[in-house]
Amino acid sequence: MILVTKAKEKLLIPKEKYLSAGVHIGMTSKTADMKRFIYKIRPTGLAVLNVGLLDKKIDIISNLLAQRRRILIVARKEVGFEPAEKFAEAVGGKAVVGRFMPGSLTNPTYKEFFEPEIMIVTDPLADKQALKEAIQMRIPIIGLCDTFNETAYLDFVLPCNNKGKKSLALILWLLAQLIKKKRNEEFTLKPEDFGYEPDKEIVQREEKEA
């Protein structure tokens, strides 16, 4: 009898790095939209997101973003401020953190008016004003979505923990790295530059392997 073993899934970065950042940690609150991205439900009711799906989505979306120059990233929640600003700086885009002023995308007379080719929201629920204006202006929208999010008006979904700074920092660092690579541009930033606090055990292991 011939035994067929399933090939180990190759990820963009080690799975343990994803897990250390908690990118897979969802909530007990779950929407029907996000059901397809959930890997399992813990006995406590806490949802665990599928890291493999997130990894594939990051790769696909980085291809799309690498072809755009006017990228807008929005973060209403404070945990996303530093990661979003660093991401925008790295890829030559624009970040709007904190309150999103009405008219930013719809009123050309507004001093901070901007016409992005594509927009990233770090939480579609918190970033609802930006979402509303992007829909009105028919701007493609990428949403970092947790298990409690609705995805109806999003063009692309990145299923992840969007409530933790460490998770947002790692995901946006990886996106920026891939975008720069696909543009054939230099990229020397580390996850720590995006606000990521590394796990000491993983750092020691990586240094030993290096």
Legacy VTK file of the C-alpha trace (Angstrom):
# vtk DataFile Version 3.0
C-alpha trace
ASCII
DATASET POLYDATA
POINTS 210 float
0.000 0.000 0.000
1.310 3.447 -0.965
0.907 6.172 1.618
0.318 9.649 0.247
1.390 12.420 2.587
0.025 15.920 2.268
2.700 18.463 1.384
3.338 20.986 4.103
1.796 24.330 3.268
4.463 26.936 2.517
3.692 30.311 4.020
5.165 33.747 3.336
6.615 33.834 6.870
6.856 31.088 9.525
3.485 30.129 10.939
4.766 30.601 14.478
5.415 34.265 13.719
1.803 34.703 12.652
0.631 32.914 15.794
2.960 34.886 18.054
1.409 38.104 16.722
-2.062 36.716 17.392
-3.269 37.331 13.832
-5.592 34.335 14.180
-7.395 35.414 17.349
-10.979 36.341 16.553
-13.864 37.058 18.901
-16.900 35.261 20.301
-18.967 37.600 18.123
-19.153 36.157 14.601
-20.933 37.373 11.460
-22.199 35.188 8.631
-19.835 37.071 6.283
-16.764 35.917 8.199
-17.845 32.305 8.716
-15.830 31.047 5.732
-12.609 32.395 7.222
-12.985 30.701 10.620
-10.766 27.683 11.216
-12.387 26.530 14.453
-14.355 27.638 17.496
-12.780 27.101 20.904
-14.865 25.652 23.783
-15.106 29.197 25.170
-16.810 30.306 21.961
-13.783 32.255 20.759
-13.280 31.997 17.009
-9.898 31.147 15.493
-9.203 32.465 11.998
-7.531 30.452 9.239
-3.878 31.585 9.004
-3.381 29.795 5.672
-6.200 31.786 4.084
-4.821 35.038 5.473
-1.386 34.227 4.059
-2.810 33.569 0.571
-4.882 36.747 0.682
-1.850 38.840 1.650
0.070 37.498 -1.350
-2.813 38.148 -3.771
-3.571 41.631 -2.446
0.105 42.653 -2.494
0.103 41.972 -6.259
-2.807 44.352 -6.640
-1.305 47.062 -4.429
2.117 46.883 -6.095
0.490 48.210 -9.263
-1.013 51.239 -7.468
0.728 54.393 -6.287
-2.088 56.396 -4.699
-2.831 54.032 -1.823
-4.853 55.299 1.128
-4.876 53.491 4.467
-7.318 54.444 7.216
-7.200 53.652 10.945
-9.807 55.103 13.300
-8.643 53.019 16.261
-5.453 53.981 18.075
-3.913 50.490 17.807
-3.687 51.045 14.051
-2.094 54.501 14.079
1.590 53.525 14.054
1.272 50.489 11.721
-0.863 52.454 9.228
1.419 55.480 9.166
4.522 53.345 8.690
2.844 51.338 5.929
1.907 54.516 4.049
5.437 55.869 4.445
6.967 52.615 3.194
4.855 52.270 0.038
4.528 55.964 -0.787
0.848 56.145 0.106
-1.230 58.274 2.459
-2.478 57.433 5.961
-5.469 58.963 7.724
-5.490 58.045 11.405
-8.025 59.079 13.996
-11.192 60.780 12.837
-11.863 60.600 9.094
-13.188 64.010 8.130
-16.323 63.984 5.973
-15.564 65.111 2.430
-11.994 63.779 2.394
-12.820 61.705 -0.689
-15.924 63.474 -1.986
-15.329 67.225 -1.649
-12.596 68.610 -3.965
-12.651 71.951 -2.124
-11.650 70.334 1.168
-7.971 71.068 1.915
-7.176 67.416 2.723
-9.081 66.055 -0.301
-7.441 62.955 -1.777
-8.213 60.754 -4.779
-6.811 57.296 -4.047
-6.671 54.476 -6.554
-7.419 52.022 -3.756
-8.138 52.195 -0.029
-7.338 49.963 2.948
-9.478 50.117 6.090
-8.057 48.528 9.232
-11.571 47.972 10.615
-14.623 48.431 8.349
-16.850 49.094 11.371
-14.685 51.791 12.963
-13.739 53.235 9.571
-17.349 53.506 8.363
-17.089 57.153 7.214
-14.136 56.350 4.953
-15.930 53.228 3.746
-19.071 55.226 2.912
-17.138 57.798 0.862
-15.059 55.190 -0.976
-18.234 53.357 -1.973
-19.723 56.635 -3.215
-16.608 57.389 -5.274
-16.282 53.780 -6.469
-12.824 53.347 -5.007
-11.785 49.673 -4.530
-11.686 48.783 -0.830
-9.507 46.298 1.042
-10.689 45.529 4.556
-8.778 43.972 7.443
-11.675 42.052 8.965
-12.142 40.331 12.299
-14.902 37.835 13.006
-17.355 40.596 14.040
-17.071 42.530 10.755
-19.513 42.738 7.851
-17.902 42.495 4.410
-20.773 43.469 2.085
-19.136 46.573 0.588
-15.550 45.345 0.497
-13.815 44.301 -2.704
-11.094 42.332 -0.899
-11.021 40.845 2.600
-7.971 40.149 4.771
-9.315 37.901 7.578
-7.320 38.734 10.706
-7.234 40.046 14.244
-7.692 43.787 13.612
-7.983 44.775 17.273
-4.364 44.136 18.304
-1.422 46.382 17.433
0.993 43.462 17.155
-1.242 41.729 14.629
-1.803 44.881 12.544
1.903 45.718 12.619
2.990 42.292 11.353
0.367 42.146 8.597
1.039 45.662 7.301
4.810 45.106 7.475
4.460 41.935 5.409
2.185 43.665 2.903
4.649 46.555 2.558
7.580 44.157 2.127
5.823 42.258 -0.667
4.689 45.438 -2.422
8.221 46.812 -2.463
9.625 43.478 -3.638
7.128 43.290 -6.502
8.014 46.860 -7.490
11.698 45.880 -7.463
12.337 48.481 -4.763
14.558 48.217 -1.703
12.920 47.429 1.633
14.925 47.331 4.859
12.248 47.913 7.488
11.509 45.376 10.219
8.175 44.524 11.882
9.389 46.471 14.920
9.388 49.648 12.804
5.618 49.176 12.440
5.064 48.854 16.185
5.483 45.084 16.463
6.930 43.796 19.741
8.687 40.489 19.004
8.451 37.368 21.124
11.847 36.926 22.828
11.958 33.170 22.233
11.356 33.605 18.499
14.004 36.331 18.263
16.567 34.089 19.969
15.713 31.207 17.638
15.982 33.424 14.540
19.336 34.808 15.682
20.626 31.290 16.283
19.495 30.137 12.812
21.067 33.245 11.219
LINES 1 211
210 0 1 2 3 4 5 6 7 8 9 10 11 12 13 14 15 16 17 18 19 20 21 22 23 24 25 26 27 28 29 30 31 32 33 34 35 36 37 38 39 40 41 42 43 44 45 46 47 48 49 50 51 52 53 54 55 56 57 58 59 60 61 62 63 64 65 66 67 68 69 70 71 72 73 74 75 76 77 78 79 80 81 82 83 84 85 86 87 88 89 90 91 92 93 94 95 96 97 98 99 100 101 102 103 104 105 106 107 108 109 110 111 112 113 114 115 116 117 118 119 120 121 122 123 124 125 126 127 128 129 130 131 132 133 134 135 136 137 138 139 140 141 142 143 144 145 146 147 148 149 150 151 152 153 154 155 156 157 158 159 160 161 162 163 164 165 166 167 168 169 170 171 172 173 174 175 176 177 178 179 180 181 182 183 184 185 186 187 188 189 190 191 192 193 194 195 196 197 198 199 200 201 202 203 204 205 206 207 208 209
